[in-house]
Amino acid sequence: MGSSYCPSWLFNSVYESPCTVWAKLGTICTSDFVVPSSSIDLSNYHAADNRCQCNIVAYNLMSACATCTVGYSSPSISEYSSTCATQTFNSEGISSSLVADVTLPSWASLQPTGTTWSLSQVSAYVDRNSYSYYGGSYYRDNYVGYILLLTGGCLLIAVGFAWCCTLAIFWNRE
């Protein structure tokens, strides 16, 4: 068993972990869906037989969750999807109407190049494409807005401080 590591770029644009997003997706179809807590047995990391879990998005979220909590690789796509008995595994993605209220990370629908999810493949993808899915649309994840807001706030504080100092000096002259 390896050590767990969960880089911030695995989180979605509203700072939810892959486990949280996977749980939100799971509870859409099964109200009692719970992310497995076993750090020993990856046999718990399999798809529930429903349209919320029998797809590449759920597989990728599960894999990232396993990486973040268990600390070692996830089951292969075929191992994960082997429990999809009545529901066909969707390797292309997931219905946008199903996840309308879930903010998916940009990499969630990425098709693994091999048979198993790869942290390095997701990392390379995120470096090139930082988008999150929410409410039927993809949004560019950038922090320019936050930086501008922070800069504007600091500038406003500085101007306010300078104004107060000017008034204090003016009142002290009289």
Secondary structure, DSSP 8 states (H G I E B T S, - for coil): -------GGGS-TT---HHHHHHHHHHHH-TT------SS-GGG----SSTTTSBHHHHHHHHHHHHHHT-S----HHHHHTT-SSS--BSS---TTTTTTS-B-TTTT---SSSS--HHHHHHHHHH--EEEETTEEEE--SHHHHHHHHHHHHHHHHHHHHHHHHHHHHHH-
